[in-house]
Amino acid sequence: MKRVLILGAGTAGTMLANHLRRELSGDEWSITVVDRDNDHHYQPGYLFIPFGMYQPDRVRKPRTRYLPPGVDFIESAVLRVRADDSEVDLENGRVLGYDWLLVASGTRPRPDLTPGMADGGLWHTKVFDFYTLEGATRLHEALEAFTGGKLLVQLTDMPIKCPVAPLEFVFLAEDWFRKRGIRHKVDITYVTPLDGAFTKPVASHELGSLLADRSIRLAPDFALERIDNDRQMIVSYDGRELPFDLLVTIPLNTGQQFVIDSGLGDENGFIPVDKATLRSIAHENIFVLGDASNIPTSKAGSVAHFSVETFVPNFLEVVNGKPMTHSFDGHANCFIESGRGQALLLDFNYDTQPLTGSYPLPAVGPMKLLGRSRLNHLGKLAFEQMYWRLLLPGHKLPVPTLMSMAGKHEEE
Ligand SMILES: Cc1cc2nc3c(=O)[nH]c(=O)nc-3n(C[C@H](O)[C@H](O)[C@H](O)COP(=O)(O)OP(=O)(O)OC[C@H]3O[C@@H](n4cnc5c(N)ncnc54)[C@H](O)[C@@H]3O)c2cc1C
């Protein structure tokens, strides 16, 4: 019996288990999935919890409900991968051997790495994250109680998962205050270490204009050094200070501790891979899917989805001793909530930045790229059901796996 071991039953790990169980004979292959708990979170839903649009329970479901028959699920934390022995140590004392290891352990917010953030007296009273279920839930209570003052929405550093989520938060917050009739009492600033609203020039220009239209200030090039809890200020490495009444921060994101402890990660705990095949540079029998690798594209569920679809046929080739013939292009596809019941859509890959245009079809769309529309917003909301019903079980969605230039305005 040949053994596939998948570490992590989040977005990528669950899709992998479903795809591979269909493709690999149960007589010849065992598939085992490990996760620290049985609680799968639909993380894009965290965005809506602070605004009372989703209740916290809406985003959680048992992981085992989405794993197929014929896959063993082990509930335990992973402590270490001993790659030279092809073995994994679990917190529950078990040691699992593997022929092929698929790491899908994602990334995690690390508020403990910035002085004055998690260890400051204001954490979860005036300083919040929304990248965890607890943070998003506590932030809802704080927003309900907020009657006016300075709101900072602040990104600590890249890379983070879903790099558009901080901008979505700021647009939804602006809309929320407007609907509550207190927009004129709230001074909103988006604080970023980047030199503009976003990483890529065309998207940065479009999103920067939208911030200006909504009278949201932009504080670029702000590299956070620490939070001064006594003076309610964020302080940058170059000595700039910004005061706040409410701070919504996106902490540093790193890979998992077991990746670092196993010597598999780079300085941020992300595993170096070949960006086309997702095979570990250091170990031939390890592949990395989802946020856990160092590929130069967004960390996003859509990237996990497209990369799994490219990886599976490659994996079937490699286990049969053939060369891999499929190449992942870094395809990412992200909706950006812009408030007022509208959203934008980004579609890009390793080589092509987000451009304006229509998606998935030229001229007819029906989605608009980098333009606001009601349909984009409805697409974002509909994605929740697609995630649980189609994406996790590994069914094909009506979008191309590799990025297409059809409908994009190339002259930009
Ligand atoms: C606020 C927010 C909004 C987002 N919005 C979008 C969006 O609109 N579109 C989009 O495409 N993406 C979005 N994302 C990003 C998306 O959720 C992630 O990119 C995606 O879930 C990555 O999948 P993954 O499998 O790599 O990691 P995850 O889904 O995070 O899964 C990793 C799994 O590994 C497990 N694990 C980690 N360490 C261990 C250990 N030591 N032992 C055992 N198990 C372990 C974890 O418990 C987890 O289940 C959003 C994320 C956030 C936080």
The ligand as an ORCA input file, in Angstrom:
! r2SCAN-3c Opt
* xyz 0 1
  C     -10.495     37.667      6.476
  C     -10.145     36.763      5.340
  C     -10.792     36.896      4.132
  C     -10.457     36.081      3.044
  N     -11.130     36.248      1.873
  C     -10.782     35.498      0.804
  C     -11.459     35.663     -0.432
  O     -12.403     36.456     -0.554
  N     -11.039     34.917     -1.496
  C     -10.013     34.016     -1.380
  O      -9.678     33.375     -2.392
  N      -9.359     33.836     -0.214
  C      -9.720     34.545      0.877
  N      -9.070     34.360      2.077
  C      -7.877     33.490      2.127
  C      -8.221     32.008      2.217
  O      -9.090     31.749      3.296
  C      -6.931     31.238      2.393
  O      -5.986     31.673      1.442
  C      -7.147     29.744      2.206
  O      -7.968     29.261      3.231
  C      -5.802     29.015      2.178
  O      -6.006     27.632      2.201
  P      -4.942     26.699      2.913
  O      -5.486     25.319      2.795
  O      -3.595     26.997      2.401
  O      -4.955     27.163      4.441
  P      -6.118     27.023      5.489
  O      -7.437     26.956      4.822
  O      -5.887     28.109      6.487
  O      -5.869     25.602      6.157
  C      -4.702     25.287      6.882
  C      -5.043     24.156      7.835
  O      -3.864     23.659      8.431
  C      -4.140     23.359      9.773
  N      -2.914     23.365     10.551
  C      -2.033     24.388     10.652
  N      -1.037     24.047     11.495
  C      -1.289     22.811     11.912
  C      -0.640     21.919     12.808
  N       0.505     22.252     13.437
  N      -1.173     20.711     13.033
  C      -2.330     20.352     12.411
  N      -2.998     21.147     11.557
  C      -2.484     22.366     11.323
  C      -5.111     24.468     10.196
  O      -5.864     24.083     11.344
  C      -5.970     24.624      8.946
  O      -7.115     23.837      8.982
  C      -9.435     35.115      3.188
  C      -8.794     34.955      4.429
  C      -9.143     35.765      5.486
  C      -8.440     35.574      6.815
*
